[in-house]
């Protein structure tokens, strides 16, 4: 029952809807309107109450794939939701494009039919199906010929369709616009001037299609016209006549000329073949070969200037076009004479060997030259190398003499390879040469030569007799007997001794030998000459100076000459016990007869009783006291001194000195000592020692006298105060005018005085016990103290001491 009612209702509704859709409302808008643009007010146009649109659920049913439009329920306006493209919406080419829709209202239900016409705007430019249009047109095509071109397409309609075409400027082409049955426009290309491929093989044109819109739009396409070749150009040679020169005897296959004809056509129309014309002789065709493909003419037979000098030929060049075209040229070949005969040399006489002292301008050889050619090719010149001591002298036509121009020296150049070169004046010149060897004979013209003019030979003393000292070899650049040398010593006597007694030389090889053992202490050097003499006739000789230096060995031990003592005995000395510190006790002197280096002597104690009492200078051998004797020191002191030289290994000698200290002066004890053994007091060593000691003593005496004179030149001292028996009497801060010390002798002293708390005068060197001295020249107010006080400040004053009256 319900379903029936539904169908009835639907039928009623359908019936009412059909009555409502009887009228259609028509609108028209241009395509591409902006979104939100109002098309019309449906409420006004359809006489609807705007206020009831919402209640009646007004909606728009668009018969399309997209929702391009919609209705504003508040105002009833129909507006654009999405841009409408007429060409997209109406794909078929129709004159009118409609967009149909329905406006539906409920309560009561009403449906309004709306037709919206989409008007075309010129929004599309004409387009060609292809961007480039290629045409092939033969250059022989007559003018006025038409060629169809692709037309342009414009999706717009009406006046916006393609209206006309334009062609870029061209002298050969133009276009004519045609209208098709459907009203479309297309263009034909028309040839208005004959084409020439050789001038312009390709024509590039621009075809432009313009529509009727406002503003008008356009599209372009390239029209490329390829001009097809026709055989309308004959082959052309570069010259109509060719003159070619070629030398006779040119080898077979030599290129004479390379013909190159050109054809402006292309393809087979430009392919050229070459051939002889009928006017070319058989002799020429047998002598020269023509390559039909390349046009090269090469030598085919022998060319002889004397047989045939000029060849004439005519060559034809033909292309391979359908109707072949030809061109031709004339070639004249001139055969030139060639310098094909070499000059010749003939040696008429040649003198070899010759002596090296041959005279200048002497003829060595006679040479003749010849050439079978004529003209410049037959004129010849003869040469020898420039760096030779010879020259050529022309004696007659084509005859030359070889003469000596510079002195010859076999030792520099033993032989000469003389090359005679003959050259003609042809082009290119031909030459020939002949080499002869000239040998030089030796003459004795060179003296023997030593590598050095002076030889220094060092020989160690104590050498073995017969020892080889050196090899003195001379050189003689001569040959054979002129080169054989003999060596000998030029006699020279030294101290009645001949050099041949001391040295010998091997006469064959120059080895120098010593005949005796040398002693440096006796013989230190020798100077003599050695001569080298060749065996030539007459013989030549030279000499060299030989300096023999005897080199010292450390073969002599030092000899102690002071203090003197008999062999193996002990030296005894007596000295006062009051000897001051630094006093000279003894001086050891040793001599060594070796050289300076080996004879440099140093001294040192080997044994000493008290090492704190004596000192020994290692260079001059002086023995001095290091302090004053004390009561604890023994009276007898034993000193053993060794004198050592500087040799390798070192040699030495020793001396023993026994010292005896005495309280008082000891009188001469010459009568108490034993008489020494016989000794040669006038030996060389003792004589040197006496001279040396005398010189030293004289200088010491002069020094003492000068010192005494200087110290005595001072003001006269004031009257002395009463003498004091004590050596040191003073109180702190007291003044000292004069002090009295008593002794039997007068001395000079240099004392160091200081002022300290104790106020004492101290003599730094001990004085003999019981001695008394007068001390003067002490500044007043000077405080004196013991020098052992480390805090004391010292000053040096001169004190004059003299015996007490």
VOGU-3710 file (C-alpha; in Angstrom, 3 decimals, decimal comma):
1> xxxxxxxxxx> 0,000/0,000/0,000  2,936/2,336/0,850  4,768/1,634/-2,363  1,799/2,450/-4,411  1,400/5,710/-2,699  5,045/6,466/-3,431  4,643/5,903/-7,155  1,560/8,046/-7,250  3,346/10,759/-5,403  6,236/10,529/-7,775
11> xxxxxxxxxx> 3,938/10,692/-10,682  2,233/13,738/-9,347  5,561/15,318/-8,614  6,810/14,448/-12,084  3,688/15,916/-13,582  4,076/19,148/-11,664  7,793/19,375/-12,447  7,100/18,923/-16,120  4,753/21,845/-16,042  7,332/24,029/-14,247
21> xxxxxxxxxx> 10,170/23,314/-16,760  8,199/24,477/-19,716  10,015/27,853/-19,800  13,859/28,345/-20,014  15,774/31,352/-18,721  18,712/32,272/-20,960  21,946/34,026/-19,860  25,227/34,668/-21,687  28,707/35,391/-20,183  32,242/35,512/-21,611
31> xxxxxxxxxx> 34,595/32,719/-20,725  37,392/33,136/-18,223  35,331/35,293/-15,780  36,929/35,683/-12,397  35,781/33,577/-9,487  33,001/35,293/-7,493  31,721/37,240/-10,487  27,874/37,603/-10,430  26,131/36,285/-13,537  22,499/37,304/-12,662
41> xxxxxxxxxx> 20,011/37,673/-9,802  17,760/34,612/-10,106  15,388/35,815/-7,389  14,605/38,923/-9,390  14,547/37,252/-12,803  12,396/34,347/-11,579  10,120/36,569/-9,372  11,062/34,748/-6,199  10,867/35,988/-2,639  14,430/36,459/-1,444
51> xxxxxxxxxx> 13,488/35,874/2,167  12,009/32,456/1,464  14,960/31,085/-0,542  16,597/29,652/2,495  13,439/27,969/3,763  12,676/26,514/0,392  16,168/25,028/0,182  17,095/26,673/-3,063  19,884/24,792/-4,877  21,532/24,699/-8,288
61> xxxxxxxxxx> 21,854/21,461/-10,234  24,552/21,914/-12,888  24,591/19,522/-15,803  28,422/19,366/-16,104  31,449/17,558/-14,737  32,488/20,517/-12,646  30,573/22,931/-10,486  31,330/26,169/-12,296  28,402/28,167/-10,735  26,428/28,419/-7,523
71> xxxxxxxxxx> 23,468/30,371/-6,002  23,656/32,693/-3,035  20,606/31,703/-0,920  20,537/35,005/0,840  20,582/37,247/-2,231  19,497/34,890/-4,982  22,518/35,805/-7,099  24,044/33,352/-9,520  27,886/33,670/-9,304  30,999/32,036/-10,763
81> xxxxxxxxxx> 32,717/29,448/-8,552  35,459/28,364/-11,009  36,789/29,900/-14,229  35,080/28,568/-17,337  37,208/27,675/-20,360  34,975/27,519/-23,395  37,482/25,466/-25,407  37,716/22,913/-22,618  33,977/22,843/-21,965  32,947/22,552/-25,593
91> xxxxxxxxxx> 35,578/20,289/-27,099  33,678/20,021/-30,338  33,892/22,933/-32,707  30,435/24,400/-32,269  29,361/27,863/-33,045  27,444/28,175/-29,711  28,510/26,723/-26,372  25,845/26,318/-23,642  26,049/25,345/-20,002  22,687/23,976/-18,834
101> xxxxxxxxxx> 21,519/23,977/-15,171  18,391/23,704/-13,022  17,316/25,822/-10,052  15,267/23,687/-7,604  13,010/25,070/-4,871  10,897/23,112/-2,373  7,705/23,838/-0,529  6,282/24,037/-3,073  8,605/22,254/-5,445  9,560/24,282/-8,472
111> xxxxxxxxxx> 12,298/23,720/-11,096  13,590/26,424/-13,340  15,662/25,645/-16,484  18,625/27,923/-16,997  20,780/28,075/-20,155  24,091/29,880/-19,784  25,774/30,691/-23,087  29,592/30,839/-22,833  30,859/33,486/-25,194  34,313/33,023/-26,786
121> xxxxxxxxxx> 37,145/35,457/-26,118  40,422/35,543/-28,062  42,511/33,739/-25,479  44,296/31,309/-27,836  46,937/32,093/-30,446  47,073/30,231/-33,757  49,377/27,193/-33,713  50,995/25,201/-36,515  50,973/21,438/-36,299  54,777/21,460/-36,841
131> xxxxxxxxxx> 57,277/24,108/-35,807  59,347/23,549/-38,962  58,109/22,915/-42,475  60,747/21,343/-44,786  60,477/21,651/-48,568  62,802/20,227/-51,258  62,715/22,303/-54,462  64,924/21,732/-57,482  66,954/24,682/-58,696  65,501/24,051/-62,153
141> xxxxxxxxxx> 61,905/24,625/-60,936  60,197/27,352/-63,012  58,910/30,514/-61,430  55,203/30,604/-60,377  55,290/27,030/-59,057  53,084/26,552/-55,964  53,884/24,530/-52,845  51,295/23,775/-50,143  52,102/24,736/-46,577  50,587/23,368/-43,374
151> xxxxxxxxxx> 47,832/25,595/-42,025  47,603/26,952/-38,479  44,822/25,948/-36,015  43,083/28,289/-33,537  40,730/26,702/-30,924  38,782/29,969/-30,708  35,669/30,519/-32,850  34,094/33,195/-34,911  36,186/36,234/-35,575  38,919/34,845/-33,302
161> xxxxxxxxxx> 39,810/32,167/-35,861  42,883/32,405/-38,149  42,287/35,282/-40,504  45,473/35,576/-42,624  49,169/34,546/-43,076  52,400/36,506/-43,527  55,812/35,389/-44,945  59,166/36,837/-43,972  60,922/38,922/-46,609  62,367/36,863/-49,442
171> xxxxxxxxxx> 63,427/37,591/-53,036  62,646/34,085/-54,259  59,336/33,272/-52,484  55,929/34,717/-51,650  52,614/33,275/-50,323  48,996/33,330/-51,336  46,254/32,916/-48,661  43,419/30,513/-49,566  40,016/29,864/-47,900  38,743/26,317/-47,457
181> xxxxxxxxxx> 35,215/25,039/-47,737  34,801/25,168/-43,945  36,055/28,753/-43,914  39,521/27,890/-42,645  42,471/29,773/-44,005  45,684/28,232/-45,467  48,631/29,530/-47,528  50,460/28,395/-50,669  54,204/29,100/-51,180  54,891/30,523/-54,640
191> xxxxxxxxxx> 58,359/30,626/-56,356  58,755/34,070/-57,802  62,468/33,918/-58,827  64,671/31,121/-60,190  66,738/29,275/-57,558  70,537/28,739/-57,763  71,878/26,082/-55,370  75,472/27,118/-55,915  74,689/30,593/-54,598  72,242/29,656/-51,814
201> xxxxxxxxxx> 71,565/25,997/-51,117  69,090/26,630/-48,237  66,416/29,287/-47,733  65,111/29,874/-44,198  61,637/31,541/-44,086  59,193/32,425/-41,289  55,450/31,860/-41,823  53,167/33,785/-39,430  49,436/33,013/-38,852  47,280/35,901/-37,447
211> xxxxxxxxxx> 43,710/35,522/-36,026  40,868/38,087/-36,136  40,653/38,807/-32,424  41,151/42,126/-30,788  43,896/42,321/-29,965  45,010/39,845/-32,579  47,148/36,859/-31,681  49,671/35,109/-33,920  51,796/31,952/-34,211  54,842/31,177/-36,361
221> xxxxxxxxxx> 56,502/28,229/-38,091  59,869/27,915/-39,862  59,798/27,123/-43,536  63,138/25,547/-44,618  63,575/25,226/-48,364  66,351/22,895/-49,534  67,427/23,640/-53,095  68,074/20,442/-55,031  71,050/20,450/-57,394  70,933/20,080/-61,176
231> xxxxxxxxxx> 73,983/19,640/-63,390  74,194/23,220/-64,590  77,921/23,927/-63,938  80,855/22,508/-65,961  84,238/21,626/-64,310  86,657/24,573/-64,284  90,474/24,463/-63,994  92,351/27,072/-62,006  94,329/28,053/-65,117  93,813/27,507/-68,784
241> xxxxxxxxxx> 97,562/26,989/-69,373  100,063/25,422/-66,962  103,846/25,734/-67,380  105,725/23,097/-65,373  109,478/22,563/-64,985  110,916/19,208/-64,059  114,475/18,010/-63,689  115,795/15,288/-65,880  116,329/11,876/-64,315  113,392/12,482/-61,985
251> xxxxxxxxxx> 112,433/9,107/-60,512  109,445/7,188/-61,825  106,341/8,173/-59,898  107,547/11,715/-59,176  104,701/14,214/-59,106  104,742/16,654/-62,022  101,530/18,582/-61,280  98,336/18,004/-59,363  95,410/19,226/-61,481  92,366/20,241/-59,523
261> xxxxxxxxxx> 89,243/21,171/-61,479  86,254/22,345/-59,473  82,526/21,800/-60,132  80,042/23,935/-58,199  77,405/21,236/-58,411  77,015/18,512/-55,808  76,703/14,776/-55,692  77,389/12,961/-58,929  77,134/16,278/-60,770  80,403/17,340/-59,096
271> xxxxxxxxxx> 82,334/14,068/-59,499  85,087/14,694/-62,078  87,190/12,385/-64,231  90,372/13,457/-66,039  91,647/12,255/-69,422  94,019/13,217/-72,243  92,485/14,863/-75,294  93,005/13,480/-78,748  95,589/16,170/-79,393  98,061/14,746/-76,816
281> xxxxxxxxxx> 100,880/12,757/-78,509  101,592/9,128/-77,739  105,165/10,019/-76,637  103,769/12,325/-74,005  101,225/9,757/-72,834  104,004/7,148/-72,599  106,242/9,482/-70,575  103,631/10,818/-68,140  100,754/9,156/-66,343  97,430/10,932/-65,679
291> xxxxxxxxxx> 95,338/9,707/-62,736  91,688/9,911/-63,960  90,276/10,259/-60,440  92,672/12,749/-58,826  94,150/14,597/-61,802  97,737/13,920/-60,675  100,327/13,785/-63,463  103,397/11,729/-62,531  106,561/10,591/-64,303  105,998/7,338/-66,136
301> xxxxxxxxxx> 109,175/7,042/-68,226  112,794/8,229/-68,183  113,344/11,968/-68,639  116,491/12,936/-70,490  117,203/16,563/-71,218  119,389/15,685/-74,132  116,626/13,573/-75,789  113,441/15,568/-75,198  113,144/18,964/-73,537  109,453/20,042/-73,941
311> xxxxxxxxxx> 106,215/18,046/-73,589  102,771/19,487/-74,518  99,494/17,925/-73,405  95,801/18,772/-73,181  93,693/17,444/-70,286  89,883/17,218/-70,219  87,833/17,248/-66,972  84,248/15,806/-67,277  81,593/15,529/-64,547  79,258/12,540/-64,055
321> xxxxxxxxxx> 75,936/14,325/-64,425  73,070/12,948/-66,550  74,132/15,351/-69,266  77,912/15,466/-68,688  79,669/18,833/-68,855  83,429/19,229/-69,517  86,318/21,663/-69,127  89,920/21,524/-70,409  93,390/23,003/-69,960  96,784/22,934/-71,658
331> xxxxxxxxxx> 99,985/21,827/-69,870  103,524/22,541/-71,051  106,273/20,530/-69,295  109,855/21,833/-69,561  112,654/19,344/-68,741  115,624/21,049/-67,085  119,204/19,929/-67,261  120,421/18,191/-64,120  123,902/18,121/-62,635  124,137/14,364/-62,870
341> xxxxxxxxxx> 127,915/13,932/-63,268  130,139/13,960/-60,181  133,524/15,685/-60,319  136,582/13,428/-60,111  139,902/13,637/-58,184  143,185/12,128/-59,307  146,275/11,993/-57,025  149,296/12,391/-59,284  151,953/12,181/-56,549  152,018/11,943/-52,744
351> xxxxxxxxxx> 155,062/11,965/-50,423  154,651/10,101/-47,105  156,186/9,787/-44,546  158,058/13,047/-43,986  160,093/14,294/-41,029  158,377/16,602/-38,612  160,984/19,325/-39,197  160,205/19,551/-42,915  160,668/23,022/-44,352  157,750/25,325/-45,080
361> xxxxxxxxxx> 156,398/25,535/-48,648  157,567/22,005/-49,427  155,313/20,198/-51,963  153,682/17,118/-50,449  151,249/16,092/-53,227  150,026/16,979/-56,748  146,254/16,622/-57,449  144,147/17,044/-60,609  140,337/17,458/-60,826  137,761/17,124/-63,647
371> xxxxxxxxxx> 133,953/17,160/-64,332  132,121/15,834/-67,406  129,269/18,347/-67,087  129,277/21,680/-68,863  128,554/25,236/-67,844  128,333/25,868/-64,125  127,848/22,153/-63,606  131,334/21,570/-65,035  133,181/24,226/-62,990  134,817/22,623/-59,949
381> xxxxxxxxxx> 136,545/23,851/-56,766  139,041/21,887/-54,628  139,207/22,206/-50,810  141,055/20,768/-47,833  140,036/21,233/-44,149  140,876/24,673/-42,721  142,402/23,380/-39,479  145,450/21,796/-41,117  148,979/23,176/-41,563  148,738/22,772/-45,346
391> xxxxxxxxxx> 147,409/24,806/-48,249  146,523/24,218/-51,895  148,283/26,091/-54,639  146,929/25,988/-58,204  149,750/25,199/-60,618  147,759/25,018/-63,878  144,217/24,429/-65,103  142,631/21,912/-62,747  146,040/21,006/-61,224  146,848/21,767/-57,585
401> xxxxxxxxxx> 149,912/21,371/-55,319  149,646/20,567/-51,589  152,375/22,460/-49,687  153,366/22,835/-45,993  152,118/26,166/-44,626  152,877/25,835/-40,884  155,563/24,052/-38,814  154,717/20,405/-38,058  155,046/18,788/-34,622  154,790/15,005/-34,394
411> xxxxxxxxxx> 154,313/15,135/-30,623  151,086/17,124/-31,081  149,785/15,418/-34,234  151,616/12,225/-35,276  149,784/11,937/-38,593  147,292/13,828/-40,745  144,330/12,436/-42,639  144,111/14,948/-45,471  140,754/14,928/-47,255  140,619/16,491/-50,724
421> xxxxxxxxxx> 137,047/17,605/-51,515  136,048/18,669/-55,024  132,665/20,380/-55,604  131,083/21,626/-58,807  128,935/24,729/-59,050  125,781/22,966/-60,187  122,454/23,270/-58,452  122,434/21,280/-56,335  126,235/20,931/-56,328  127,854/17,510/-56,575
431> xxxxxxxxxx> 131,095/16,635/-54,835  133,645/13,907/-54,388  136,500/13,419/-51,926  139,710/11,493/-51,509  141,551/10,993/-48,209  145,333/10,504/-47,934  147,271/9,809/-44,726  150,483/11,755/-44,141  152,760/10,174/-41,490  155,375/12,247/-39,627
441> xxxxxxxxxx> 158,801/10,883/-38,661  160,180/11,792/-35,234  163,240/13,981/-34,623  164,817/14,578/-31,214  163,354/18,011/-30,582  161,927/17,627/-27,062  163,911/17,692/-23,829  162,874/15,349/-21,003  160,440/17,012/-18,626  159,887/16,347/-14,934
451> xxxxxxxxxx> 156,350/16,829/-13,569  157,836/19,233/-10,977  160,786/21,579/-11,063  161,496/21,113/-7,343  161,053/18,006/-5,208  160,981/18,048/-1,422  161,498/14,585/0,090  161,204/13,967/3,816  163,346/11,124/5,219  162,998/9,859/8,775
461> xxxxxxxxxx> 166,351/9,682/10,552  167,750/6,280/11,454  166,557/5,004/8,089  167,796/1,697/6,746  170,579/1,979/4,136  169,278/1,254/0,638  165,726/2,431/1,433  163,709/3,831/-1,497  163,171/7,557/-0,955  161,135/8,523/-4,043
471> xxxxxxxxxx> 160,681/7,883/-7,760  161,687/10,844/-9,932  160,367/10,080/-13,405  160,674/12,416/-16,385  158,698/12,229/-19,624  159,951/12,657/-23,182  157,256/12,882/-25,900  159,673/11,789/-28,617  159,795/8,239/-29,981  162,188/5,295/-29,893
481> xxxxxxxxxx> 165,759/6,157/-28,874  164,772/9,809/-28,561  162,470/8,736/-25,740  164,817/6,442/-23,765  165,962/8,314/-20,631  168,957/7,879/-18,311  169,000/9,375/-14,799  172,052/10,386/-12,718  172,976/12,630/-9,809  174,924/15,784/-10,591
491> xxxxxxxxxx> 177,977/15,582/-8,336  178,211/18,055/-5,487  180,461/17,885/-2,447  179,222/18,915/1,013  181,803/18,848/3,812  184,144/16,775/1,608  181,329/14,290/1,019  180,056/13,574/-2,486  176,303/13,196/-3,088  176,945/9,860/-4,805
501> xxxxxxxxxx> 178,239/8,575/-1,448  174,987/9,482/0,256  172,383/8,750/-2,436  172,052/6,651/-5,576  169,534/6,717/-8,440  168,448/3,920/-10,757  169,482/5,166/-14,229  166,559/3,433/-15,916  163,519/4,297/-13,795  164,667/7,254/-11,614
511> xxxxxxxxxx> 164,198/5,529/-8,246  166,197/7,425/-5,573  167,789/5,425/-2,713  169,612/6,362/0,519  173,085/4,767/0,853  173,516/5,443/4,586  171,637/6,010/7,788  171,012/9,681/8,516  171,161/11,349/11,928  169,046/14,473/12,356
521> xxxxxxxxxx> 171,370/15,799/15,043  174,272/15,712/12,557  172,665/16,231/9,119  169,374/18,025/8,740  169,026/18,529/4,963  170,632/18,018/1,547  170,186/19,940/-1,703  171,348/18,519/-5,036  170,285/18,085/-8,688  169,216/15,064/-10,748
531> xxxxxxxxxx> 169,553/15,068/-14,522  167,456/13,121/-17,064  169,060/12,655/-20,495  167,528/11,038/-23,585  169,359/8,814/-26,090  168,807/10,969/-29,152  171,464/12,423/-31,392  172,410/14,903/-30,173  171,070/13,996/-26,705  168,850/16,448/-24,799
541> xxxxxxxxxx> 168,610/16,719/-21,027  166,974/18,563/-18,143  167,481/18,532/-14,404  165,425/18,932/-11,293  166,338/20,163/-7,794  165,914/17,683/-4,955  165,631/18,861/-1,360  166,106/16,061/1,189  164,840/16,962/4,658  165,870/14,680/7,530
551> xxxxxxxxxx> 162,931/14,280/9,901  163,821/14,018/13,580  163,001/11,023/15,766  162,977/11,168/19,534  166,193/9,209/19,906  168,045/11,427/22,431  167,177/11,573/26,100  167,418/14,902/27,971  170,803/15,606/29,621  170,774/17,492/32,961
561> xxxxxxxxxx> 173,531/20,089/32,913  172,610/22,019/36,064  173,066/21,469/38,891  176,270/19,800/37,784  177,233/16,526/39,343  179,438/13,611/38,496  177,790/10,729/36,720  175,533/8,905/39,130  176,353/11,183/42,089  173,934/13,171/44,233
571> xxxxxxxxxx> 173,923/16,953/44,293  174,275/18,398/47,795  173,202/21,949/48,625  173,201/23,923/51,889  170,757/26,722/52,523  170,042/28,969/55,523  167,147/27,800/57,623  165,886/31,386/57,576  165,296/31,262/53,830  162,185/33,236/52,931
581> xxxxxxxxxx> 159,071/31,924/51,187  159,481/31,932/47,405  163,285/31,889/47,570  165,124/30,160/44,748  166,747/27,003/46,107  168,045/25,492/42,891  167,399/25,451/39,150  167,409/22,264/37,130  168,462/22,719/33,497  168,270/19,893/30,973
591> xxxxxxxxxx> 169,175/19,919/27,285  167,861/17,704/24,451  169,624/17,607/21,069  166,465/16,495/19,221  164,287/18,867/17,181  162,239/21,613/18,774  159,129/19,468/19,187  160,955/16,495/20,705  163,297/18,687/22,794  160,551/20,565/24,641
601> xxxxxxxxxx> 161,297/19,603/28,278  159,060/19,646/31,335  160,133/19,138/34,965  158,387/17,464/37,838  159,176/15,985/41,245  159,655/12,255/41,233  160,344/12,161/45,000  160,218/14,890/47,651  160,619/14,684/51,439  157,975/17,326/52,147
611> xxxxxxxxxx> 155,600/18,236/49,282  154,399/21,334/51,164  157,837/22,848/51,440  159,067/23,100/47,842  157,577/23,906/44,455  158,971/23,112/41,015  158,211/25,164/37,867  157,485/22,568/35,177  158,778/24,781/32,375  161,974/26,466/33,689
621> xxxxxxxxxx> 162,977/23,924/36,405  163,193/26,464/39,253  162,838/25,020/42,772  161,488/27,508/45,299  160,316/27,401/48,884  156,572/27,407/49,361  156,913/28,520/53,014  159,546/29,272/55,633  161,256/26,471/57,488  159,841/25,674/60,920
631> xxxxxxxxxx> 161,493/23,966/63,826  159,503/20,854/62,978  161,029/20,500/59,504  163,981/18,082/59,288  167,349/19,530/58,475  167,920/17,227/55,529  165,596/17,281/52,489  165,854/14,915/49,513  164,473/16,031/46,126  164,366/13,810/42,993
641> xxxxxxxxxx> 163,570/15,796/39,828  162,750/14,156/36,485  163,240/16,051/33,169  160,997/14,612/30,406  160,992/15,528/26,692  157,926/15,844/24,402  158,670/12,937/22,063  156,649/9,819/21,370  157,544/7,848/23,363  158,934/10,380/25,842
651> xxxxxxxxxx> 162,531/10,069/27,157  163,677/11,407/30,536  166,580/12,010/32,937  166,612/12,439/36,723  168,735/14,299/39,287  168,785/13,880/43,072  169,347/16,967/45,229  170,080/16,685/48,986  169,367/19,925/50,839  170,832/20,707/54,281
661> xxxxxxxxxx> 169,485/23,671/56,256  171,843/25,684/58,541  171,162/28,181/61,300  173,986/30,605/60,420  175,943/31,499/57,397  178,022/28,621/56,210  181,433/29,343/54,994  182,792/28,093/51,800  182,912/24,373/51,644  184,721/23,966/48,425
671> xxxxxxxxxx> 187,611/22,335/50,247  185,193/19,932/52,000  183,648/18,493/48,867  185,191/15,754/46,966  187,032/16,672/43,861  184,798/15,791/40,934  185,775/13,317/38,345  187,380/14,509/35,222  184,872/16,384/33,136  185,292/18,359/29,975
681> xxxxxxxxxx> 184,140/21,784/31,152  184,561/23,157/27,681  182,096/20,800/25,995  179,437/22,357/23,749  176,695/21,805/26,296  178,593/23,357/29,199  179,674/26,275/27,029  176,045/27,041/26,163  175,119/26,710/29,844  177,851/29,085/31,000
691> xxxxxxxxxx> 176,830/31,690/28,423  173,167/31,406/29,415  173,823/31,591/33,164  176,153/34,533/32,673  173,525/36,440/30,715  170,831/35,744/33,311  173,148/36,773/36,178  174,074/40,015/34,422  170,427/40,949/33,864  169,572/40,085/37,503
701> xxxxxxxxxx> 172,422/42,285/38,788  171,322/45,237/36,633  167,734/44,835/37,916  168,839/44,824/41,578  171,027/47,906/41,129  168,246/49,852/39,416  165,804/48,895/42,190  168,218/50,019/44,953  168,834/53,358/43,253  165,085/54,032/42,887
711> xxxxxxxxxx> 164,295/53,156/46,500  167,190/55,235/47,903  165,908/58,397/46,190  163,492/59,537/49,000  163,407/62,426/51,607  165,756/62,262/54,552  163,919/60,618/57,443  163,301/62,547/60,710  165,324/61,862/63,779  164,713/58,397/65,017
721> xxxxxxxxxx> 163,086/57,817/68,357  164,852/55,732/70,960  165,087/52,208/69,702  162,666/49,609/70,964  163,761/46,036/71,618  160,408/44,501/70,771  159,315/43,905/67,187  155,674/44,651/67,955  154,773/47,275/70,671  151,583/49,233/70,218
731> xxxxxxxxxx> 148,211/49,991/71,749  144,882/50,352/69,894  144,647/53,727/68,047  148,228/54,687/69,079  150,618/56,274/66,646  153,921/54,820/65,541  156,753/57,230/64,775  159,760/54,932/64,642  160,311/51,323/65,706  163,686/49,745/66,196
741> xxxxxxxxxx> 164,715/46,258/65,136  168,340/45,203/65,252  170,253/43,045/62,763  173,661/42,756/61,214  172,543/43,212/57,598  170,412/45,746/55,689  167,350/44,601/53,690  164,457/46,081/51,755  161,030/44,829/52,746  157,569/45,448/51,453
751> xxxxxxxxxx> 155,169/44,947/54,339  151,394/44,923/54,399  149,983/46,903/57,329  146,414/46,987/58,584  144,417/48,665/61,316  142,294/46,333/63,479  141,115/46,090/67,037  144,347/44,564/68,289  146,576/47,379/66,946  149,675/45,252/66,309
761> xxxxxxxxxx> 152,508/45,497/63,734  153,223/42,204/62,035  156,051/41,378/59,587  154,574/38,876/57,097  157,859/37,021/56,564  159,638/35,724/59,721  162,900/37,463/60,629  165,936/35,610/61,950  165,796/35,043/65,660  167,660/37,777/67,635
771> xxxxxxxxxx> 167,787/40,183/64,681  167,197/43,830/65,370  166,152/46,460/62,740  165,339/50,132/62,572  161,914/50,532/60,937  161,098/53,981/59,534  158,721/55,702/57,091  155,572/54,413/58,784  152,729/56,946/58,528  151,634/58,380/61,821
781> xxxxxxxxxx> 148,341/57,229/63,161  148,496/53,938/61,255  147,131/51,112/63,332  148,886/47,744/62,762  147,433/44,316/63,246  148,000/40,631/62,662  147,352/39,731/59,046  145,704/36,508/60,076  142,642/38,532/61,013  140,233/37,968/58,107
791> xxxxxxxxxx> 138,350/41,156/58,866  141,394/43,413/58,499  141,663/45,833/55,589  145,227/46,051/54,265  147,368/48,717/52,685  150,914/48,442/51,357  153,634/50,872/52,502  157,346/50,941/51,914  159,515/50,336/55,005  163,235/51,047/54,974
801> xxxxx> 165,284/48,861/57,301  168,914/49,527/58,139  171,363/48,076/60,737  171,160/49,547/64,226  174,050/51,900/65,049
//
